[in-house]
Amino acid sequence: MFDETIPEKIKMDAIISTSSLPMIFPPVNIGQMTLIDGGTFTNINMGAAINRCREEVEDKDIIVDAVMNFDSPPEFPVWS
């Protein structure tokens, strides 16, 4: 996201897509991708991951990196 070679328009579209909630804000199209807020269709309980880390280590600083992979892109109805 902070790659200086990415045009500002694409950066702004990517940021706006993170708040794209169906029925409130339309999806954002960047190239071949249609983007919406990821929590709209897939929620991850980050609290549980953090608590599990705290059980294993004594370090108070915990970094959680969530990468989600799908067999195929999720299907969404056409925005109208």
C-alpha positions in Angstrom: 0.0 0.0 0.0 2.9 2.4 0.7 4.8 1.4 -2.5 5.7 4.8 -4.1 5.4 3.3 -7.6 1.7 2.7 -7.2 -0.4 5.7 -8.5 -2.2 7.7 -5.9 -5.6 7.0 -7.6 -5.1 3.2 -7.0 -4.0 3.8 -3.4 -7.1 5.8 -2.7 -9.4 3.3 -4.4 -7.8 0.5 -2.3 -8.3 2.5 0.9 -11.9 3.3 0.0 -12.6 -0.4 -0.8 -11.9 -1.3 2.9 -15.1 0.5 3.8 -17.2 -0.8 0.9 -20.1 -2.4 2.7 -22.9 -4.0 0.5 -26.1 -2.0 0.6 -24.3 1.1 2.0 -21.3 1.8 -0.2 -20.7 0.1 -3.6 -17.8 -2.2 -4.4 -14.6 -0.7 -5.8 -13.2 -2.0 -9.0 -9.4 -1.9 -9.5 -8.3 -3.6 -12.7 -9.8 -7.0 -12.8 -10.7 -7.0 -9.0 -13.9 -6.0 -7.4 -13.1 -5.1 -3.8 -15.3 -4.9 -0.6 -14.5 -4.8 3.1 -13.2 -8.3 3.9 -15.2 -8.6 7.2 -18.4 -8.4 5.1 -18.2 -12.1 4.2 -15.3 -13.6 6.2 -14.8 -12.7 9.9 -11.8 -13.8 11.9 -11.8 -13.8 15.7 -8.5 -11.9 16.2 -9.1 -11.8 20.0 -8.9 -15.6 20.1 -5.7 -15.7 18.2 -4.1 -13.0 20.4 -5.3 -14.8 23.6 -3.8 -18.1 22.3 -0.5 -16.3 21.7 -0.5 -15.0 25.2 -0.9 -18.5 26.5 2.2 -19.6 24.6 4.6 -16.6 25.1 5.3 -14.1 27.8 5.9 -11.2 25.3 3.3 -8.5 25.7 3.7 -7.3 22.1 1.9 -9.7 19.7 1.6 -9.2 16.0 -1.1 -11.1 14.1 -0.9 -11.4 10.3 -4.0 -12.8 8.7 -3.8 -14.1 5.1 -7.0 -15.5 3.7 -6.9 -17.8 0.7 -9.9 -19.2 -1.2 -10.2 -22.0 -3.7 -12.1 -19.6 -6.0 -13.2 -16.0 -5.7 -16.4 -15.5 -3.7 -19.5 -14.8 -5.8 -21.4 -11.5 -5.2 -24.6 -10.3 -6.8 -24.2 -7.4 -9.2 -24.4 -4.0 -7.6 -27.3 -2.0 -8.9 
